[in-house]
Amino acid sequence: MSEGAPAPGPLGHDSQRAARRMDDRLLDAKELAAFLNVTPRWVREHTANGDLPHFRLGRYPRYRLEKVLAWLESQERGGARGGRLKRVS
């Protein structure tokens, strides 16, 4: 290892690169639904009404996990009434 180079983290260089690539990867509705443990229909409905952060590649919505996680955190509420997303008709 060259002097001044950072020591590999606990995951090693290849694993760190793979984790970074996974963070940067764009998700489709089905992948995001699996991650959030909801149905793809729920993802599509909340995309259509503008709730979920997304962008379009042509007609296909895509999601950045870090943006969705930030949105999800902003939805969290405490207390007895709890945080519930409004129902989409």
Contacts in CASP RR format, 6 or more apart in sequence:
PFRMAT RR
TARGET T0000
AUTHOR 0000-0000-0000
METHOD contacts of the structure
MODEL  1
MSEGAPAPGPLGHDSQRAARRMDDRLLDAKELAAFLNVTPRWVREHTANG
DLPHFRLGRYPRYRLEKVLAWLESQERGGARGGRLKRVS
1 7 0 8 1.000
8 16 0 8 1.000
9 16 0 8 1.000
11 19 0 8 1.000
23 65 0 8 1.000
23 66 0 8 1.000
24 64 0 8 1.000
25 65 0 8 1.000
26 57 0 8 1.000
26 62 0 8 1.000
26 63 0 8 1.000
26 64 0 8 1.000
27 35 0 8 1.000
27 62 0 8 1.000
27 63 0 8 1.000
27 64 0 8 1.000
27 65 0 8 1.000
27 68 0 8 1.000
28 60 0 8 1.000
28 61 0 8 1.000
28 62 0 8 1.000
28 63 0 8 1.000
29 40 0 8 1.000
29 43 0 8 1.000
29 44 0 8 1.000
29 47 0 8 1.000
29 61 0 8 1.000
29 63 0 8 1.000
30 40 0 8 1.000
30 43 0 8 1.000
32 43 0 8 1.000
32 52 0 8 1.000
32 63 0 8 1.000
32 65 0 8 1.000
32 68 0 8 1.000
33 39 0 8 1.000
33 40 0 8 1.000
33 42 0 8 1.000
33 43 0 8 1.000
35 65 0 8 1.000
36 43 0 8 1.000
36 68 0 8 1.000
36 72 0 8 1.000
43 52 0 8 1.000
44 61 0 8 1.000
45 88 0 8 1.000
46 52 0 8 1.000
46 85 0 8 1.000
46 88 0 8 1.000
47 54 0 8 1.000
47 61 0 8 1.000
49 88 0 8 1.000
51 71 0 8 1.000
51 85 0 8 1.000
52 63 0 8 1.000
52 68 0 8 1.000
52 71 0 8 1.000
53 63 0 8 1.000
53 64 0 8 1.000
53 67 0 8 1.000
53 68 0 8 1.000
53 70 0 8 1.000
53 71 0 8 1.000
54 61 0 8 1.000
54 62 0 8 1.000
54 63 0 8 1.000
55 61 0 8 1.000
55 62 0 8 1.000
56 62 0 8 1.000
75 83 0 8 1.000
75 85 0 8 1.000
76 83 0 8 1.000
77 83 0 8 1.000
END
